[in-house]
């Protein structure tokens, strides 16, 4: 038996650390980590679709931006096949398909997947990058037009 301290707890040499969520395998959800927890300062859960089925855990970065930290998929909506996760419902299959890679089993109910696929440099700019650039140029041109229009109207009023 471990020696007890004045407060009745076991000494620090024997004390256990808290298990990470999903580490023991006895929960209601499979946890699919997309980005490391250390990238974020605060977290918020979002139910996706019906209550209790699929949840998205969003993390807030120190800079203020939000991103998906992990997905929680109910055990009734997916099952483990070897070292990967397979969706049983349409919603679970959709979430698993949008991940950058197939979820890899870590232990318990925990899985890990990349947030997006690795695009080689020779394939860049991708069609999505070209589209985004075109949209951003249009936005910048519209902002310049708005700014010019504002200065002209001010000149007319003062004259």
GUBALUM-939202 format. One record per residue: residue number from 1; y, x, z of N, C-alpha, C, O in turn; residue in one letter. Coordinates in pm, whole numbers, always signed. Each point is the difference from the previous one (the first is absolute). Example, Ala and Ser with C-alpha at 12.3 -4.5 7.8 and 13.67 -1.06 7.14 Angstrom:
REC   n     ny     nx     nz    cay    cax    caz     cy     cx     cz     oy     ox     oz res
REC   1   -569  +1319   +780   +119    -89     +0   +120    +90     +0     -2   +104    +66   A
REC   2   +107   -139   -138   +119    +82     +6   +109    -77    +73   +111    +51    +17   S
This chain:
REC   n     ny     nx     nz    cay    cax    caz     cy     cx     cz     oy     ox     oz res
REC   1   -119    +84     +0   +119    -84     +0   +124    +88     +0     +5   +100    +71   X
REC   2    +95   -137   -150   +124    +77    -12    +83    -14   +127     +5   -108    +59   X
REC   3    +61   +215    -18    +87    -10   +118   +116    -94    -26    +55     -2   -110   X
REC   4    -18    -77   +210   +107    -98    -14   +131    +52    +56     +1    +78    +96   X
REC   5   +109   -121   -156   +132    +39    +49    +46   -102   +103    -73    -93    +33   X
REC   6   +194   +112    +18    +54    -89   +102    +11   -144    -50    -10    -94    +79   X
REC   7    +32    +76   -207    +16   -135    -55   -133    -63    -38     -2   -116    -42   X
REC   8   -106   +185    +56   -131    -58    -28    -51    +23   -141   -110    -45    -33   X
REC   9   +186   +116    -51    -45    +29   -137    -83   +127     +0     +7    +81    +93   X
REC  10    -86    -65   -197    -75   +125    -16    +97   +112    -33   +108    -26    -54   X
REC  11   -143   +148    +86    +88   +114    -26    +24    +17   -150    -77    -52    -81   X
REC  12   +183   +125    +45    +40    +13   -141   -106    +68    -85     -3    -20   -122   X
REC  13    -84   +100   +182   -103    +68    -77   -103    -98    -55    -64    +29   -102   X
REC  14    +46   -142   +165   -102    -96    -39    +59   -121    -70    -72    -74    -67   X
REC  15   +204    +52    +81    +65   -119    -53    -13     -8   -152    +10   +102    -68   X
REC  16    -31   -221    +16    -11    -21   -144   +132    -41    -59    +86    -57    +67   X
REC  17    -69    +88   -196   +119    -46    -71    -23   -142    -50   -114    -45    -11   X
REC  18   +222    -24    -18     -8   -134    -55    -56     +7   -142    +41    +85    -79   X
REC  19   -135   -173    +46    -59     -3   -134   +101    -58    -98    +72    -94    +34   X
REC  20    -67   +148   -155    +89    -52   -104    -47   -140    -40   -119    -30    +10   X
REC  21   +211    -54    -56    -41   -134    -43   -104     +9   -112    +19    +72    -98   X
REC  22   -128   -145   +113   -106     -2   -100   -101   +112    +13    -96     +6    -77   X
REC  23   +114    +84   +173    -88   +116    +12   -139    -35    +53    -97    +70    -32   X
REC  24    +86   -175   +109   -128    -32    +63    -88    -91    -85   -121     -6    +21   X
REC  25   +180    -64   -116    -79    -86    -88    -28   -138    +54    -84    -71    -54   X
REC  26   +152    +32   +161    -29   -131    +61   +113   -101    -22     -1   -107    +62   X
REC  27    +98   +139   -149   +115    -89    -20    -26   -107   -104   -111    -15    -51   X
REC  28   +216    -61    +20     -9   -110    -97    +39    +43   -141    -23    -74    -96   X
REC  29    +82   +194    +83    +53    +44   -129    -53   +137    -40    -37    +81    +86   X
REC  30    +34    -56   -217    -18   +134    -53   +141    +57    -18    +87    -69    -53   X
REC  31    -64   +193    +97   +131    +63     -9     -2    +99   -116    -80    +94     +0   X
REC  32   +166   -114    -99     +7    +91   -114   +134    +71     +5   +103    -57    -35   X
REC  33   -105   +182    +80   +122    +78    +13    +43    +51   -138    -79    +58    -73   X
REC  34   +207    -82    +40    +53    +40   -129    +92   +122    +17     -1    +90    -84   X
REC  35    +79    -90   +191    +89   +113    +30    -17    +36   +147    -33    -88    +80   X
REC  36    +53   +214    -42    -19    +39   +140   +100    -68    +93   +116    -20    -36   X
REC  37   -162    -15   +153    +80    -68   +100   +121    +83    +42   +104    -55    +36   X
REC  38   -117   +187    -42   +107    +90    +44   +124     -5    -91   +106    +49    +39   X
REC  39   -118   -109   -158   +115    -12    -91   +100   -106    +45   +110     -8    -54   X
REC  40   -148    -74   +153    +79   -119    +34    +44     +0   +146    -59    +66    +85   X
REC  41   +166   -142    -59    +53    -11   +136    -20   -140    +60     +6    -15   +122   X
REC  42    -28    -85   -206    -21   -138    +49    -94    -72    -96    -13    +39   -117   X
REC  43    -52   -144   +166    -99    -71    -81    +19   -150    +10    +53    -52    +99   X
REC  44    -98    -19   -205     +7   -146     -3   -118    -52    -80    -31    +54   -106   X
REC  45    -35   -159   +157   -114    -61    -71    +47   -117    -84    +89    -75    +40   X
REC  46   -150    +61   -158    +30   -113    -88   -132    -65    -38    -90    +67    -51   X
REC  47    +78   -196    +75   -117    -74    -48    +13    -16   -150   +105    -41    -49   X
REC  48   -210    +72    -25     -1    -17   -144    -92   -118    -28   -120     +7    +25   X
REC  49   +175   -115    -78    -81   -119    -24    -23    -77   +129    +92    -20    +79   X
REC  50   -219    -24    -58    -35    -78   +119     +8    +84   +127    -11   +122     -5   X
REC  51    +30   -188   +116     +7    +68   +128   -137    +55    +39   -101    -69    -13   X
REC  52    +98   +193    +61   -125    +59    +48    -88    +60   -108   -110    +46    +30   X
REC  53   +154    -44   -154    -82    +54   -108    +34   +145    -31    -74    +91    +35   X
REC  54   +187    -72   -102    +44   +133    -40   +141    +21    +55    +86    -87    -11   X
REC  55    -64   +204    +70   +132    +34    +52    +45   +134    -55    -81    +90    -22   X
REC  56   +212    -79     +1    +59   +127    -43    +80    +53   +117    +84    -70    +56   X
REC  57   -110   +195    -18    +77    +63   +106   +106    +87    -68    -32   +100    -63   X
REC  58   +158   -141    +77   +110    +73    -60    +60    +94   +102    +14    -37   +117   X
REC  59    +20   +157   -158    +62    +97    +89   +141    +30    -45    +30     +5   -120   X
REC  60    +59    +15   +218   +139    +35    -31    +17   +150    +19    -34    +54   +106   X
REC  61    +86    +12   -207    +23   +144     +7   +128    +29    +78    +82    -90    +21   X
REC  62    -64   +213    +21   +121    +40    +72   +124    -22    -86   +108    -25    +53   X
REC  63   -124    +35   -187   +114    -19    -91    +37   -148    -15   +107    -31    -54   X
REC  64   -193    -60   +101    +30   -143     -7    -82    -75   -102     +0   -123     +1   X
REC  65    -69   +192    -90    -81    -67   -102   -133    -49    +56    -51    +53    +99   X
REC  66     -5   -155   -163   -127    -56    +43   -107    +28   -105    +29     +4   -119   X
REC  67   -154    +16   +165   -113    +22    -89   -126    -50    +69     -3    -13   +123   X
REC  68   -101    -14   -200   -127    -44    +58    -68   +119    +67    -21   +103    -63   X
REC  69    -12   -119   +191    -72   +105    +72   -150    -22    -11    -76    +95    -21   X
REC  70    +32   -221    +37   -142    -29    -16    -20   -149    -28    +90    -81    +19   X
REC  71   -210    +49    -65    -41   -138    -25   -109    -36   +100    -85    +82    +33   X
REC  72    +89   -206    +16   -105    -52    +87    -70   -113    -75    +63    -99    -36   X
REC  73   -192   +115    +12    -77   -103    -72   -104    -55    +96    -80    +76    +56   X
REC  74    +80   -208    -37    -94    -65    +90   -145    +28    -39    -33    +10   -118   X
REC  75    -53     +2   +219   -140    +35    -27    -74   -110    -76   -104    +27    -60   X
REC  76   +156   -149    +61    -60   -107    -78    +35     +7   -148    -58    -71    -82   X
REC  77   +155   +159    +47    +47     +8   -138    -44   +126    -73    +26    +16   -120   X
REC  78    -94    +75   +191    -46   +124    -63   -120    +54    +77    -26    -41   +113   X
REC  79    -47   +133   -176   -112    +64    +69     -8   +146    -43    +54    +40   -103   X
REC  80   -122    +37   +186    -16   +143    -27   -123    +20    -88   -106    -54    +29   X
REC  81   +121   +133   -135   -113    +37    -86     -3   +152     -5    +76    +61    -76   X
REC  82   -162     +1   +155     -3   +145    +10   +126    +49    +66    +30    -38   +113   X
REC  83    +45   +124   -182   +123    +54    +56   +125    -68    -56   +111    +48    +24   X
REC  84   -127   -158    -98   +116    -71    -55     +5   -143    +51    -92    -47    +67   X
REC  85   +200    -21    -99    +22   -138    +42     -1    -88   -124    +63    +33   -101   X
REC  86   -134   -145   +108    -12    -91   -114    +55   -136    +43    -39    -53   +105   X
REC  87   +129     -4   -186    +58   -130    +31    -94   -114    -34    -65     +1   -105   X
REC  88    +56    -99   +194    -83   -119    -24    +81   -115    -56    -53    -85    -72   X
REC  89   +183    +81   +103    +87   -108    -50    +94    +55   -106    +18   +121    -14   X
REC  90    +42   -212    -61    +93    +38   -106   +119    +77    +57    +43   +100    -57   X
REC  91    +11   -146   +171   +117    +64    +62    -33   +143    +43    +80    +91    -21   X
REC  92   -197    -71    +81    -40   +134    +45    -21    +92   -119    +38   +117     +4   X
REC  93    -98   -168   -110    -22    +81   -121   +133    +41    -62    +13   +111    -51   X
REC  94    +85   -201    +56   +132    +29    -57    +68   +114    +80    +60    +90    -60   X
REC  95    -68    -95   +193    +60   +104    +83    -68   +134    -26    +66   +103    -14   X
REC  96   -200   -104     +9    -75   +125    -22    +26    +58   -138     +0   +121    -18   X
REC  97    +24   -209    -82    +24    +47   -136   +137    +66    -13    +18    +91    -82   X
REC  98    +79   -135   +161   +135    +55    -13    +16   +134    +72   +102    +67    -18   X
REC  99   -200    -28    +98     +6   +131    +66    -17   +110   -104    -59    -23   -105   X
REC 100   +112   +141   +134     -8   +110    -94   -140    +54    -19    -32    +54   -106   X
REC 101    -54    -68   +208   -137    +50     -7    -89    -91    +83    +49    -74    +85   X
REC 102   -179    +80   -108    -94    -82    +79     +5    +46   +146     +1   +120    +26   X
REC 103     +0   -213    +69     +6    +38   +142   -124    +80    +41   -113    -38    -32   X
REC 104   +135   +149   +104   -108    +84    +52    -17    -26   +149    +99     -9    +72   X
REC 105   -222     -4    -26    -28    -31   +140    +25   +121    +89    -45   +111    -31   X
REC 106   +119   -131   +142    +26   +106    +96    -89    -12   +123    -44   +101    +55   X
REC 107    +18   -224    -13    -78    -25   +121    +41   -133    +59   +116    -40    -13   X
REC 108   -208    -28    +76    +31   -131    +57    +40    -97   -110    -74    -20    -96   X
REC 109   +191    -40   +111    +54    -92   -101   +109    +65    -83    +70    -67    -76   X
REC 110    -55   +199    +88   +112    +70    -64    -38    +58   -136   -106    +59    -17   X
REC 111   +198    -78    -80    -14    +54   -135   +131    +67    -36   +103    -25    +62   X
REC 112   -107   +111   -164   +123    +65    -47     +2     -8   -152   -103    +15    -65   X
REC 113   +223    -38     +9    +18     -7   -146   +138    +55    -32    +91     -7    +82   X
REC 114    -76    +61   -202   +130    +49    -42    +88   -117    -41    -51   -100    -49   X
REC 115   +185   +111    +68    +87   -112    -36    +11    -22   -150    +18   -113    -44   X
REC 116    -29   +220    -35    +10    -15   -145    -79   +111    -67    -30   +102    +62   X
REC 117     -2   -123   -189    -80   +102    -69    +85   +123    -30   +122     -9    -11   X
REC 118   -188   +122     -1    +68   +125    -29    +20    +11   -151    -97    +12    -75   X
REC 119   +222    -17    +30    +30     +7   -143    +25   +146    -37    +90    +62    +57   X
REC 120   -165     -6   -152    +23   +140    -39   +136    +15    -70    +50    -94    -62   X
REC 121     +7   +213    +74   +134    +24    -56     +5    -23   -151   +103    -44    -52   X
REC 122   -211    +73    -19     +2    -15   -146     +8   -147    -42    +36    -29   -114   X
REC 123    -68    -63   +205     +5   -144    -31   +136    -62    +35    +20   -120    -18   X
REC 124    +73   +202    +67   +129    -52    +42   +103    +22   -110    -13    +97    -74   X
REC 125   +115   -181    +59    +24   -121    +78    -95   -113    -43    -28    -19   -118   X
REC 126    -18    -52   +217    -90   -112    -27    +82   -117    -55   +122     +1    +11   X
REC 127   -187   -101    -70    +75   -117    -49    +82    -67   +111   +110    -48    -25   X
REC 128   -162    +45   +147    +74    -60   +111   +124    +82    +33   +105    -57    +30   X
REC 129   -116   +189    -37   +117    +86    +25   +106    -20   -107   +119     -5    +32   X
REC 130   -160     -8   -158    +95    -23   -110    +71   -134    +19   +121    -10    -19   X
REC 131   -199    -91    +55    +56   -134    +21   +103     +3   +114   +109    -57    -13   X
REC 132   -143   +122   +124    +90     +8   +115   +129    +73    -37   +108    -41    +41   X
REC 133   -121   +148   -118   +117    +77    -40    +93    -84    -87   +122     +2    +18   X
REC 134   -181    -77   -113    +80    -86    -88    +75   -106    +82   +118    -25    -24   X
REC 135   -186    -35   +121    +62   -102    +85   +113    +61    +83   +105    -61    +14   X
REC 136   -127   +181    +40   +103    +66    +81   +124    +35    -82   +112     -9    +50   X
REC 137   -131    +48   -176   +114    +31    -87    +82   -126    -24   +123     +4     +5   X
REC 138   -189   -116    -32    +69   -128    -22    +79    -39   +125   +114    -47    -10   X
REC 139   -174    +66   +129    +69    -32   +125   +125    +86    +18   +105    -50    +40   X
REC 140   -117   +179    -69   +114    +92    +15   +112    -38    -95   +117     +3    +37   X
REC 141   -152    -39   -161   +102    -39    -98    +71   -128    +44   +122    -14    -17   X
REC 142   -199    -80    +73    +61   -125    +47    +95    +28   +116   +105    -64    +10   X
REC 143   -140   +156    +78    +86    +34   +114   +131    +61    -48   +107    -29    +54   X
REC 144   -114   +116   -156   +121    +61    -56    +88   -107    -60   +122     +1    +19   X
REC 145   -182    -96    -94    +78   -109    -60    +69    -85   +107   +117    -37    -15   X
REC 146   -188     +8   +123    +59    -79   +108   +118    +73    +63   +102    -61    +32   X
REC 147   -117   +189    -14   +105    +80    +63   +125     +2    -88   +111    -16    +49   X
REC 148   -131    +37   -181   +113     +2    -94    +72   -134     -2   +123     -6     +1   X
REC 149   -201   -102     -4    +59   -133     -7    +87    -24   +123   +107    -61    -11   X
REC 150   -150   +106   +126    +77    -18   +123   +132    +72     -1    +99    -54    +50   X
REC 151    -93   +175   -105   +125    +77     -1   +100    -60    -98   +120     -1    +29   X
REC 152   -166    -49   -144    +91    -63    -98    +67   -123    +59   +121    -19    -13   X
REC 153   -199    -64    +79    +56   -126    +53   +102    +31   +110    +97    -74    +17   X
REC 154   -118   +181    +57    +97    +37   +104   +131    +45    -63   +108    -31    +51   X
REC 155   -117   +105   -164   +122    +49    -68    +82   -117    -52   +123     +0     +9   X
REC 156   -192   -101    -63    +74   -116    -57    +74    -77   +109   +113    -44    -20   X
REC 157   -177    +30   +136    +62    -75   +109   +126    +70    +52   +100    -66    +31   X
REC 158   -105   +198    -21   +114    +73    +55   +115    +10    -99   +114    +19    +42   X
REC 159   -139    -31   -173   +105    +15   -101    +88   -121    -14    +92     -1    -81   X
